Amino acid sequence: MIDCKSLAEVRENIDRLDCRIVELLAERTLFVEQAGKLKASKSQVVDRERIEAVIRKVRHEAMECGMDAGLVENIYRSMIDAFIIYESQIWRRFHEGA
């Protein structure tokens, strides 16, 4: 970890990480799009069992990294909610329009 000496340096590092995070979100989006195309019914877009499995996994990963598991859970729940909205749009586009 980088020990920053100024707020500007902190922000520079956050910006650097944000670029990497956006790249990973773009990659994740491609898989969400595929899921939206592959799911046979709109009710499959929200899979509570899968959501809770993901949350358990990322909480565990957070603890392994020494990070606050509650923070990671909150971030992931927000992200999953946003991706559900997006996947619903994809599902409609490929299934209702077909």
N, C-alpha and C positions, 0 to 999 in steps of 0.2 A: 504494500500500500504506500502511496505517495504521501509524505508529510508536507502539506501545503503551508506556505509561509504568509499567504495573503488571501483575501476573499477573491481577488481576481484569479488567482491560481486554482482555488476551489472551483470557481465557475468554469474555468477553462477545462478542467478535468470532468466536470459534470457534462459539459457540452460534448466532449470527446466520447463519453459513455453513452450519451443520448443518441449519437450517430450509430453506435453499435446496436443499441436497443431497437432503434427504428429498423435497421437492417433485419434483425431477428423477427420483429413484428411483421415485416413484409413477407418473410419466409413462412411464418406461422399462418398468415392470411391465405397464402396459396393452398395450404392444407385444409383450412377452414372452407375455402371455396370448393375443394374436391369433396369434402364431407357433405356440403350442401347439395351437390349434384348427385351424390351416391345414396343419400337417405331417401327411402321410398315415401315416407309420409312426413308432413310438417310437424307432427307430434314428436318425431325423432330428433328434431333440432335441439330440443331441450332434454338432455339426458341427465337427470339429477344424480343417478348413481355414478356416472362418469365424472360429473362436476366434483362430487365429494371425493372421488378417488384422486383426482388431480390436486385438490386442496390438501389432502393428506400427504401426497407425494411432495408438494412444494413446501409444506410446513416442515417436513422431515429434512428436505434439502437445506432450508433456511437454518434450521438448528445445527446441521452439520457444518454450515459455514459460519456459525456464531452470530447469525442475524436474528432479529426479532421475528418469530414465526407469525405473530399476529399481524404485523405490518405486511409481510409477504401474502398472508391470506387475504387481507383487505385489497391489496393491489391486484391479486389474481381474481378475486370475485368481481371487481370492477372491470377488469379486462375480459373475463368470461362473459359478463353481461353485455359488453360492447360487441363481442364476437357473436353472441347469440342473435343480436339485432342484425348484424351483417349477414350471418349465415341464413337467417330467415329471408332476407332480401334475395340472396342467391337461390335459395330453394324455390321461392315464388317465380323467379325469372326462368328457372329450368323446368319447373313442374307445372305451374299454372299456365304458362305461356305455350307449353308443348302441345 
